[in-house]
């Protein structure tokens, strides 16, 4: 049996011209194919980032198994805290001495150079020779 022409036109297997979107020039892929390819190209970098993050998370040790040194403060933050602590005990102005500065914080430079680089927090008051006193900027 043959189906009537009206049934063939409404068949889901045969897309209607209206559902395929605008026609591309002959030989070119339809517009919907181009749009899908563009969407996939945009999504690809994000998918790669997600895969990389998942791989890193899977290979990382759980927090309870990490050593305490991984949670240690950045050396500059630790140095500032120690200096500020000493100065607070002296009323905001005084001499600063950090035990083992070269081993602990040497990559930050000398203690004086470090203090000078933090002029928003500390003021250096020159003394005689190489001597100096440090003040918390907030206490002046």
DSSP file (Angstrom, degrees, kcal/mol; ACC not computed):
  #  RESIDUE AA STRUCTURE BP1 BP2  ACC     N-H-->O    O-->H-N    N-H-->O    O-->H-N    TCO  KAPPA ALPHA  PHI   PSI    X-CA   Y-CA   Z-CA
    1    1 A X              0   0    0      0, 0.0     2,-0.4     0, 0.0     0, 0.0   0.000 360.0 360.0 360.0 142.4    0.0    0.0    0.0
    2    2 A X        -     0   0    0      1,-0.0     2,-0.3     0, 0.0     3,-0.1  -0.776 360.0-129.2 -97.0 142.6    1.1    3.5   -0.7
    3    3 A X        -     0   0    0     -2,-0.4     5,-0.0     1,-0.1    -1,-0.0  -0.627  33.1 -98.7 -87.4 151.0    0.7    6.2    1.8
    4    4 A X    >>  -     0   0    0     -2,-0.3     4,-1.5     1,-0.1     3,-0.8  -0.323  31.1-115.4 -64.7 153.0   -1.0    9.4    0.8
    5    5 A X  H 3> S+     0   0    0      1,-0.3     4,-1.9     2,-0.2     5,-0.2   0.824 114.5  60.1 -59.2 -34.8    1.4   12.3    0.0
    6    6 A X  H 3> S+     0   0    0      1,-0.2     4,-1.2     2,-0.2    -1,-0.3   0.853 104.3  49.9 -65.7 -33.5    0.1   14.3    2.9
    7    7 A X  H <4 S+     0   0    0     -3,-0.8     4,-0.4     2,-0.2    -1,-0.2   0.865 108.9  51.8 -72.4 -36.1    1.2   11.6    5.4
    8    8 A X  H >< S+     0   0    0     -4,-1.5     3,-1.0     1,-0.2     6,-0.2   0.898 106.9  53.2 -66.6 -40.4    4.7   11.4    3.9
    9    9 A X  H 3< S+     0   0    0     -4,-1.9    -1,-0.2     1,-0.3    -2,-0.2   0.832 112.0  44.8 -65.0 -33.5    5.1   15.2    4.2
   10   10 A X  T 3< S+     0   0    0     -4,-1.2    -1,-0.3    -5,-0.2    -2,-0.2   0.416  84.7 126.3 -91.6   2.2    4.3   15.1    7.9
   11   11 A X    <   -     0   0    0     -3,-1.0     3,-0.5    -4,-0.4    -3,-0.1  -0.335  60.3-138.7 -63.6 138.6    6.4   12.1    8.7
   12   12 A X  S    S+     0   0    0      1,-0.2    -1,-0.1     3,-0.1     4,-0.1   0.781  99.5  61.9 -70.4 -26.7    8.9   12.6   11.5
   13   13 A X  S    S+     0   0    0      1,-0.2     2,-0.7     2,-0.1    -1,-0.2   0.794  99.0  59.1 -71.5 -27.0   11.7   10.8    9.7
   14   14 A X  S    S-     0   0    0     -3,-0.5    -1,-0.2    -6,-0.2     2,-0.0  -0.884  88.8-137.6-104.8 107.2   11.7   13.3    6.9
   15   15 A X        -     0   0    0     -2,-0.7     2,-0.2     1,-0.1    -3,-0.1  -0.326  16.9-122.7 -66.5 142.9   12.4   16.8    8.2
   16   16 A X    >>  -     0   0    0      1,-0.1     3,-1.0    -6,-0.1     4,-0.9  -0.504  22.9-113.4 -79.6 154.6   10.3   19.6    6.9
   17   17 A X  T 34 S+     0   0    0      1,-0.3     3,-0.4     2,-0.2     4,-0.3   0.827 116.5  58.6 -57.0 -31.4   12.2   22.5    5.2
   18   18 A X  T >4 S+     0   0    0      1,-0.2     3,-0.6     2,-0.2    -1,-0.3   0.817 102.9  52.6 -69.6 -29.7   11.0   24.8    8.0
   19   19 A X  T <4 S+     0   0    0     -3,-1.0    -1,-0.2     1,-0.2    -2,-0.2   0.664  99.7  61.5 -82.8 -15.7   12.7   22.6   10.7
   20   20 A X  T 3< S-     0   0    0     -4,-0.9    12,-0.5    -3,-0.4    -1,-0.2   0.545 100.3-134.9 -88.2  -5.5   16.2   22.5    9.1
   21   21 A X    <   -     0   0    0     -3,-0.6    -1,-0.2    -4,-0.3    -2,-0.1  -0.294  53.4 -11.9  82.8-170.9   16.6   26.3    9.3
   22   22 A X  S    S-     0   0    0      1,-0.1     9,-0.8    -3,-0.1     2,-0.3  -0.304  77.1-110.0 -65.6 147.0   17.9   28.5    6.5
   23   23 A X        -     0   0    0      7,-0.1     2,-0.2     8,-0.1    -1,-0.1  -0.569  26.6-142.1 -79.7 136.6   19.5   26.8    3.6
   24   24 A X        -     0   0    0     -2,-0.3     3,-0.1     4,-0.2     6,-0.1  -0.560  38.6 -79.9 -89.5 161.1   23.2   27.1    3.1
   25   25 A X    >   -     0   0    0     -2,-0.2     3,-2.2     1,-0.1    -1,-0.2  -0.250  67.9 -78.8 -57.0 151.7   24.7   27.5   -0.4
   26   26 A X  T 3  S+     0   0    0      1,-0.3    -1,-0.1    -3,-0.1     3,-0.1  -0.238 119.9  22.3 -57.9 138.9   25.0   24.1   -2.2
   27   27 A X  T 3  S+     0   0    0      1,-0.3    -1,-0.3    -3,-0.1     2,-0.2   0.143 101.1 105.2  90.1 -19.1   27.9   22.0   -1.0
   28   28 A X  S <  S-     0   0    0     -3,-2.2    -1,-0.3     1,-0.1    -4,-0.2  -0.643  80.0-102.2 -91.5 151.2   28.2   23.9    2.4
   29   29 A X        -     0   0    0     -2,-0.2    -4,-0.1     1,-0.1    -1,-0.1  -0.354  48.1 -91.1 -68.3 154.0   26.9   22.2    5.6
   30   30 A X    >>  -     0   0    0      1,-0.1     4,-1.5    -6,-0.1     3,-0.7  -0.211  36.3-109.8 -61.6 157.6   23.6   23.3    6.9
   31   31 A X  H 3> S+     0   0    0     -9,-0.8     4,-2.5     1,-0.2     5,-0.2   0.872 116.3  58.6 -57.8 -41.6   23.5   26.2    9.4
   32   32 A X  H 3> S+     0   0    0    -12,-0.5     4,-2.1     1,-0.2    -1,-0.2   0.846 103.7  52.7 -62.5 -32.3   22.5   24.0   12.3
   33   33 A X  H <> S+     0   0    0     -3,-0.7     4,-2.2     2,-0.2    -1,-0.2   0.903 109.7  48.4 -68.2 -39.8   25.7   21.9   11.8
   34   34 A X  H  X S+     0   0    0     -4,-1.5     4,-2.3     2,-0.2    -2,-0.2   0.913 111.3  50.1 -64.4 -42.8   27.9   25.0   11.9
   35   35 A X  H  X S+     0   0    0     -4,-2.5     4,-2.2     1,-0.2    -2,-0.2   0.897 111.0  49.0 -64.1 -40.1   26.2   26.2   15.0
   36   36 A X  H  X S+     0   0    0     -4,-2.1     4,-2.4     2,-0.2    -1,-0.2   0.907 110.6  50.6 -65.9 -41.1   26.6   22.8   16.8
   37   37 A X  H  X S+     0   0    0     -4,-2.2     4,-2.0     1,-0.2    -2,-0.2   0.891 110.5  49.7 -63.4 -39.5   30.3   22.7   15.8
   38   38 A X  H  X S+     0   0    0     -4,-2.3     4,-1.9     2,-0.2    -1,-0.2   0.907 110.7  49.7 -65.4 -41.5   30.8   26.3   17.2
   39   39 A X  H  X S+     0   0    0     -4,-2.2     4,-1.9     1,-0.2    -2,-0.2   0.899 111.2  49.1 -64.8 -40.2   29.1   25.3   20.5
   40   40 A X  H  X S+     0   0    0     -4,-2.4     4,-1.5     1,-0.2    -1,-0.2   0.880 108.7  53.3 -66.4 -37.3   31.3   22.2   20.8
   41   41 A X  H  X S+     0   0    0     -4,-2.0     4,-0.7     1,-0.2    -1,-0.2   0.875 110.3  47.6 -65.7 -36.4   34.4   24.2   20.1
   42   42 A X  H  X S+     0   0    0     -4,-1.9     4,-0.6     1,-0.2     3,-0.2   0.876 113.3  47.8 -70.4 -36.7   33.5   26.6   22.9
   43   43 A X  H  X S+     0   0    0     -4,-1.9     4,-2.3     1,-0.2    -2,-0.2   0.728  95.0  76.8 -77.1 -22.1   32.7   23.8   25.4
   44   44 A X  H  X S+     0   0    0     -4,-1.5     4,-2.2     1,-0.2     5,-0.2   0.914  92.4  47.8 -61.6 -48.7   35.9   21.9   24.7
   45   45 A X  H  X S+     0   0    0     -4,-0.7     4,-2.2     1,-0.2    -1,-0.2   0.905 112.9  50.3 -60.4 -38.3   38.4   24.0   26.7
   46   46 A X  H  X S+     0   0    0     -4,-0.6     4,-2.4     1,-0.2    -1,-0.2   0.919 109.2  50.9 -64.3 -42.5   36.0   24.0   29.7
   47   47 A X  H  X S+     0   0    0     -4,-2.3     4,-2.3     1,-0.2    -1,-0.2   0.886 109.7  50.7 -62.4 -38.4   35.7   20.2   29.5
   48   48 A X  H  X S+     0   0    0     -4,-2.2     4,-2.4     2,-0.2    -1,-0.2   0.897 109.3  50.6 -65.7 -40.3   39.5   19.9   29.5
   49   49 A X  H  X S+     0   0    0     -4,-2.2     4,-2.5     2,-0.2    -2,-0.2   0.911 110.4  49.7 -63.7 -41.7   39.8   22.2   32.5
   50   50 A X  H  X S+     0   0    0     -4,-2.4     4,-2.5     1,-0.2    -2,-0.2   0.922 110.9  49.5 -63.2 -43.7   37.2   20.1   34.4
   51   51 A X  H  X S+     0   0    0     -4,-2.3     4,-2.3     1,-0.2    -1,-0.2   0.905 111.4  49.0 -62.6 -41.5   39.1   16.9   33.5
   52   52 A X  H  X S+     0   0    0     -4,-2.4     4,-2.4     2,-0.2    -2,-0.2   0.917 111.6  49.0 -64.3 -43.2   42.4   18.4   34.7
   53   53 A X  H  X S+     0   0    0     -4,-2.5     4,-2.5     1,-0.2    -2,-0.2   0.897 111.5  49.7 -63.9 -40.3   40.8   19.5   38.0
   54   54 A X  H  X S+     0   0    0     -4,-2.5     4,-2.2     2,-0.2    -1,-0.2   0.902 110.7  49.9 -65.3 -40.1   39.3   16.1   38.5
   55   55 A X  H  X S+     0   0    0     -4,-2.3     4,-1.8     2,-0.2    -2,-0.2   0.906 112.1  47.7 -64.9 -41.6   42.6   14.4   37.8
   56   56 A X  H  X S+     0   0    0     -4,-2.4     4,-1.6     1,-0.2    -2,-0.2   0.914 112.0  49.7 -65.7 -42.3   44.4   16.7   40.3
   57   57 A X  H  < S+     0   0    0     -4,-2.5    -2,-0.2     1,-0.2    -1,-0.2   0.885 110.5  50.5 -64.3 -37.9   41.8   16.2   43.0
   58   58 A X  H  < S+     0   0    0     -4,-2.2    -1,-0.2     1,-0.2    -2,-0.2   0.855 114.5  43.4 -68.4 -34.2   42.0   12.4   42.5
   59   59 A X  H  < S+     0   0    0     -4,-1.8    -1,-0.2    -5,-0.2    -2,-0.2   0.673  95.0  96.3 -86.3 -16.8   45.8   12.4   42.8
   60   60 A X  S  < S-     0   0    0     -4,-1.6     2,-0.2    -5,-0.1     3,-0.1  -0.418  79.7-114.3 -74.6 147.7   46.0   14.8   45.8
   61   61 A X        -     0   0    0      1,-0.1     5,-0.1    -2,-0.1    -1,-0.1  -0.526  38.5 -97.5 -76.8 148.2   46.2   13.5   49.3
   62   62 A X    >>  -     0   0    0     -2,-0.2     3,-1.9     1,-0.1     4,-0.6  -0.281  36.1-109.4 -61.6 154.0   43.3   14.1   51.6
   63   63 A X  G >4 S+     0   0    0      1,-0.3     3,-1.1     2,-0.2    -1,-0.1   0.836 116.6  59.0 -57.3 -36.6   43.7   17.1   53.9
   64   64 A X  G 34 S+     0   0    0      1,-0.2    -1,-0.3     0, 0.0    -2,-0.1   0.646 106.8  49.0 -71.5 -11.6   44.1   14.9   57.0
   65   65 A X  G <4 S+     0   0    0     -3,-1.9    -1,-0.2     2,-0.1    -2,-0.2   0.483  88.5 103.6-102.5  -4.7   47.1   13.2   55.5
   66   66 A X  S << S-     0   0    0     -3,-1.1     2,-0.1    -4,-0.6     5,-0.0  -0.440  77.1-108.2 -77.5 151.8   49.0   16.3   54.4
   67   67 A X    >   -     0   0    0     -2,-0.1     3,-1.2     1,-0.1     4,-0.5  -0.381  24.4-115.3 -75.9 158.3   51.9   17.5   56.4
   68   68 A X  G >  S+     0   0    0      1,-0.3     3,-1.2     2,-0.2     4,-0.3   0.800 111.2  67.9 -63.5 -28.1   51.7   20.6   58.6
   69   69 A X  G >  S+     0   0    0      1,-0.3     3,-1.0     2,-0.2    -1,-0.3   0.784  90.0  62.9 -65.9 -25.0   54.2   22.4   56.4
   70   70 A X  G <  S+     0   0    0     -3,-1.2    -1,-0.3     1,-0.2    -2,-0.2   0.779 106.6  45.0 -68.4 -23.8   51.8   22.5   53.5
   71   71 A X  G <  S+     0   0    0     -3,-1.2    -1,-0.2    -4,-0.5    -2,-0.2   0.368  88.8 123.3 -98.7   4.2   49.5   24.6   55.7
   72   72 A X    <   -     0   0    0     -3,-1.0     3,-0.1    -4,-0.3    -3,-0.0  -0.219  69.2 -97.9 -65.5 155.4   52.3   26.9   56.9
   73   73 A X        -     0   0    0      1,-0.1    -1,-0.1     2,-0.1     2,-0.1  -0.307  44.1 -91.6 -68.4 154.8   52.0   30.6   56.4
   74   74 A X    >>  -     0   0    0      1,-0.1     4,-2.4     4,-0.0     3,-0.5  -0.452  42.4-115.3 -60.5 141.5   53.8   32.3   53.5
   75   75 A X  H 3> S+     0   0    0      1,-0.2     4,-2.5     2,-0.2     5,-0.2   0.856 114.5  52.7 -54.4 -39.0   57.2   33.4   54.7
   76   76 A X  H 3> S+     0   0    0      2,-0.2     4,-2.3     1,-0.2    -1,-0.2   0.894 110.1  48.2 -65.5 -38.2   56.4   37.1   54.3
   77   77 A X  H <> S+     0   0    0     -3,-0.5     4,-2.4     2,-0.2    -2,-0.2   0.921 112.3  48.9 -67.2 -43.2   53.2   36.8   56.3
   78   78 A X  H  X S+     0   0    0     -4,-2.4     4,-2.2     2,-0.2    -2,-0.2   0.905 111.5  49.9 -63.1 -41.3   55.0   34.9   59.1
   79   79 A X  H  X S+     0   0    0     -4,-2.5     4,-2.6    -5,-0.2     5,-0.2   0.930 110.6  49.1 -63.7 -45.5   57.8   37.5   59.2
   80   80 A X  H  X S+     0   0    0     -4,-2.3     4,-2.9     1,-0.2     5,-0.3   0.920 111.2  50.5 -60.4 -43.7   55.3   40.4   59.4
   81   81 A X  H  X S+     0   0    0     -4,-2.4     4,-2.2     1,-0.2    -1,-0.2   0.913 111.9  46.8 -62.2 -42.1   53.4   38.7   62.2
   82   82 A X  H  X S+     0   0    0     -4,-2.2     4,-2.1     2,-0.2    -1,-0.2   0.917 114.3  46.9 -67.2 -42.0   56.6   38.0   64.2
   83   83 A X  H  X S+     0   0    0     -4,-2.6     4,-2.5     2,-0.2    -2,-0.2   0.937 113.5  48.0 -64.5 -46.7   57.8   41.6   63.7
   84   84 A X  H  X S+     0   0    0     -4,-2.9     4,-2.6    -5,-0.2    -1,-0.2   0.887 109.4  54.1 -62.5 -38.1   54.5   43.1   64.7
   85   85 A X  H  X S+     0   0    0     -4,-2.2     4,-1.8    -5,-0.3    -1,-0.2   0.931 110.0  46.5 -61.4 -45.6   54.3   40.9   67.7
   86   86 A X  H  X S+     0   0    0     -4,-2.1     4,-0.9     1,-0.2    -2,-0.2   0.918 113.8  48.4 -62.5 -43.0   57.7   42.1   69.0
   87   87 A X  H ><>S+     0   0    0     -4,-2.5     5,-3.7     1,-0.2     3,-0.5   0.875 107.9  54.0 -68.4 -36.4   56.8   45.7   68.3
   88   88 A X  H ><5S+     0   0    0     -4,-2.6     3,-1.5     1,-0.2    -1,-0.2   0.895 105.7  53.8 -63.2 -38.8   53.4   45.4   70.1
   89   89 A X  H 3<5S+     0   0    0     -4,-1.8    -1,-0.2     1,-0.3    -2,-0.2   0.748 110.0  48.8 -66.1 -22.1   55.2   44.1   73.2
   90   90 A X  T X<5S-     0   0    0     -4,-0.9     3,-0.6    -3,-0.5    -1,-0.3   0.235 127.8 -96.5-101.1  12.2   57.4   47.2   73.1
   91   91 A X  T < 5S-     0   0    0     -3,-1.5    -3,-0.2     1,-0.2    -2,-0.1   0.662  75.4 -59.2  83.9  16.3   54.6   49.6   72.7
   92   92 A X  T 3 <S+     0   0    0     -5,-3.7    44,-2.9    -6,-0.2     2,-0.4   0.258 124.6  71.6  98.3 -12.9   54.8   49.9   68.9
   93   93 A X  E <   +A  135   0A   0     -3,-0.6     2,-0.3    -6,-0.4    42,-0.2  -0.999  64.5  83.5-138.1 133.5   58.4   51.2   68.7
   94   94 A X  E    S-A  134   0A   0     40,-2.7    40,-2.8    -2,-0.4     2,-0.3  -0.992  70.9 -43.6 167.7-171.0   61.6   49.3   69.4
   95   95 A X        -     0   0    0     -2,-0.3     2,-0.4    38,-0.2    38,-0.1  -0.618  45.9-148.8 -86.3 146.3   64.3   47.0   68.2
   96   96 A X        +     0   0    0     -2,-0.3     2,-0.4     2,-0.0   -13,-0.1  -0.965  16.8 176.5-118.9 131.7   63.4   43.9   66.2
   97   97 A X        -     0   0    0     -2,-0.4     2,-0.6   -14,-0.1    -2,-0.0  -0.967   8.1-169.0-136.3 121.1   65.4   40.7   66.3
   98   98 A X    >   -     0   0    0     -2,-0.4     3,-1.2     0, 0.0    13,-0.1  -0.938  25.2-127.5-109.5 115.8   64.4   37.6   64.4
   99   99 A X  T 3  S+     0   0    0     -2,-0.6     5,-0.1     1,-0.3    -2,-0.0  -0.360  89.7   2.0 -60.3 137.0   66.3   34.4   65.4
  100  100 A X  T 3> S+     0   0    0      3,-0.1     4,-2.9     1,-0.1     5,-0.4   0.825  77.8 164.5  55.6  38.2   67.7   32.6   62.4
  101  101 A X  H <>>S+     0   0    0     -3,-1.2     4,-3.4     1,-0.2     5,-0.7   0.921  70.8  52.4 -51.8 -49.7   66.5   35.3   59.9
  102  102 A X  H  >5S+     0   0    0      1,-0.2     4,-0.8     3,-0.2    -1,-0.2   0.887 116.2  39.4 -58.8 -38.4   68.8   34.1   57.0
  103  103 A X  H  45S+     0   0    0     -3,-0.3    -1,-0.2     2,-0.1    -2,-0.2   0.897 126.2  34.9 -75.5 -40.6   67.6   30.5   57.3
  104  104 A X  H  <5S+     0   0    0     -4,-2.9    -2,-0.2     1,-0.1    -3,-0.2   0.903 140.9   6.0 -82.4 -42.7   64.0   31.2   57.9
  105  105 A X  H ><5S+     0   0    0     -4,-3.4     3,-2.6    -5,-0.4     4,-0.2   0.209  84.8 120.7-130.0  14.2   63.4   34.3   55.8
  106  106 A X  G ><<S+     0   0    0     -4,-0.8     3,-1.9    -5,-0.7    -4,-0.1   0.785  70.3  65.1 -55.0 -31.5   66.6   34.9   53.9
  107  107 A X  G 3  S+     0   0    0      1,-0.3    -1,-0.3    -5,-0.2     3,-0.1   0.639  95.6  60.4 -69.5  -9.9   64.8   34.6   50.5
  108  108 A X  G <  S-     0   0    0     -3,-2.6    -1,-0.3     1,-0.4     2,-0.2   0.472 116.5-112.9 -89.6  -3.4   62.9   37.8   51.5
  109  109 A X    <   -     0   0    0     -3,-1.9    -1,-0.4    -4,-0.2    -4,-0.1  -0.595  59.2 -25.4 102.1-168.7   66.2   39.7   51.7
  110  110 A X     >  -     0   0    0     -2,-0.2     4,-2.6     1,-0.1     5,-0.2  -0.346  65.8-109.8 -73.5 163.2   67.8   41.2   54.8
  111  111 A X  H  > S+     0   0    0      1,-0.2     4,-2.6     2,-0.2     5,-0.2   0.927 120.1  48.2 -60.4 -44.0   65.5   42.1   57.7
  112  112 A X  H  > S+     0   0    0      2,-0.2     4,-2.6     1,-0.2    -1,-0.2   0.925 111.2  49.5 -63.8 -43.8   66.1   45.8   57.2
  113  113 A X  H  > S+     0   0    0      1,-0.2     4,-1.8     2,-0.2    -1,-0.2   0.894 111.2  50.9 -61.5 -39.0   65.4   45.5   53.4
  114  114 A X  H  X S+     0   0    0     -4,-2.6     4,-0.6     2,-0.2    -2,-0.2   0.931 110.6  48.0 -63.5 -45.1   62.2   43.5   54.2
  115  115 A X  H >< S+     0   0    0     -4,-2.6     3,-1.0     1,-0.2     7,-0.3   0.905 110.9  51.4 -62.2 -41.0   61.1   46.2   56.7
  116  116 A X  H >< S+     0   0    0     -4,-2.6     3,-0.7     1,-0.2    -1,-0.2   0.832 105.3  56.0 -65.6 -31.5   61.8   48.9   54.1
  117  117 A X  H 3< S+     0   0    0     -4,-1.8    -1,-0.2     1,-0.3    -2,-0.2   0.626 103.0  57.6 -75.9 -11.2   59.7   47.1   51.5
  118  118 A X  T XX  +     0   0    0     -3,-1.0     4,-2.5    -4,-0.6     3,-2.2  -0.350  62.9 145.7-111.4  50.4   56.8   47.1   53.9
  119  119 A X  T <4  +     0   0    0     -3,-0.7    -1,-0.2     1,-0.3    -2,-0.1   0.668  64.5  67.6 -65.2 -15.8   56.6   50.9   54.3
  120  120 A X  T 34 S+     0   0    0     -3,-0.2    -1,-0.3     1,-0.1     3,-0.1   0.673 116.9  24.5 -75.4 -14.9   52.8   50.8   54.6
  121  121 A X  T <4 S+     0   0    0     -3,-2.2    16,-3.2     1,-0.2    17,-0.4   0.703 122.3  42.8-114.5 -35.0   53.3   48.9   57.9
  122  122 A X  E  <  -B  136   0A   0     -4,-2.5     2,-0.4    -7,-0.3    -1,-0.2  -0.875  53.8-157.7-125.5 149.9   56.7   49.9   59.3
  123  123 A X  E     -B  135   0A   0     12,-2.6    12,-2.5    -2,-0.3     2,-0.5  -0.990  16.6-144.8-121.4 132.1   58.8   53.0   59.7
  124  124 A X  E     -B  134   0A   0     -2,-0.4     2,-0.7    10,-0.2    10,-0.2  -0.860   7.7-160.9 -98.9 126.6   62.6   52.7   60.1
  125  125 A X  E     -B  133   0A   0      8,-3.5     8,-2.6    -2,-0.5    -2,-0.0  -0.923  22.5-129.8-106.9 110.1   64.2   55.3   62.4
  126  126 A X  E     -B  132   0A   0     -2,-0.7     6,-0.3     6,-0.2     2,-0.1  -0.249  28.0-176.6 -62.8 145.0   67.9   55.4   61.7
  127  127 A X        -     0   0    0      4,-2.7     2,-0.3     2,-0.2    -1,-0.1  -0.290  44.5 -48.1-116.3-155.1   70.4   55.2   64.6
  128  128 A X  S >  S-     0   0    0     -2,-0.1     3,-1.8     2,-0.1     2,-0.2  -0.663 107.1 -23.2 -84.6 138.8   74.1   55.4   64.8
  129  129 A X  T 3  S-     0   0    0     -2,-0.3    -2,-0.2     1,-0.3     0, 0.0  -0.444 133.1 -20.3  64.8-128.3   76.0   53.3   62.2
  130  130 A X  T 3  S+     0   0    0     -2,-0.2    -1,-0.3    -4,-0.1    -2,-0.1   0.473 108.7 116.7 -90.2  -2.6   73.9   50.4   61.0
  131  131 A X    <   +     0   0    0     -3,-1.8    -4,-2.7    -5,-0.1     2,-0.3  -0.310  37.6 167.7 -68.3 147.2   71.6   50.6   64.0
  132  132 A X  E     - B   0 126A   0     -6,-0.3     2,-0.3    -5,-0.1    -6,-0.2  -0.985  27.0-138.6-155.0 158.8   68.0   51.4   63.5
  133  133 A X  E     - B   0 125A   0     -8,-2.6    -8,-3.5    -2,-0.3     2,-0.4  -0.904  19.2-142.2-117.8 149.4   64.7   51.3   65.4
  134  134 A X  E     -AB  94 124A   0    -40,-2.8   -40,-2.7    -2,-0.3     2,-0.4  -0.908  14.1-170.6-116.2 141.0   61.4   50.2   64.0
  135  135 A X  E     -AB  93 123A   0    -12,-2.5   -12,-2.6    -2,-0.4     2,-0.4  -0.973  29.0-115.6-128.3 144.6   58.0   51.6   64.6
  136  136 A X  E >   - B   0 122A   0    -44,-2.9     3,-1.2    -2,-0.4     4,-0.5  -0.653  23.9-137.6 -72.6 130.8   54.5   50.4   63.6
  137  137 A X  G >  S+     0   0    0    -16,-3.2     3,-1.2    -2,-0.4    -1,-0.2   0.866 103.0  58.1 -60.3 -35.8   53.1   53.0   61.2
  138  138 A X  G 3  S+     0   0    0    -17,-0.4    -1,-0.3     1,-0.2   -16,-0.1   0.758 101.4  55.7 -66.3 -24.6   49.8   52.7   63.0
  139  139 A X  G <         0   0    0     -3,-1.2    -1,-0.2     1,-0.2    -2,-0.2   0.514 360.0 360.0 -88.5  -3.9   51.3   53.7   66.3
  140  140 A X    <         0   0    0     -3,-1.2    -1,-0.2    -4,-0.5    -2,-0.2   0.447 360.0 360.0 -90.9 360.0   52.8   57.0   65.0
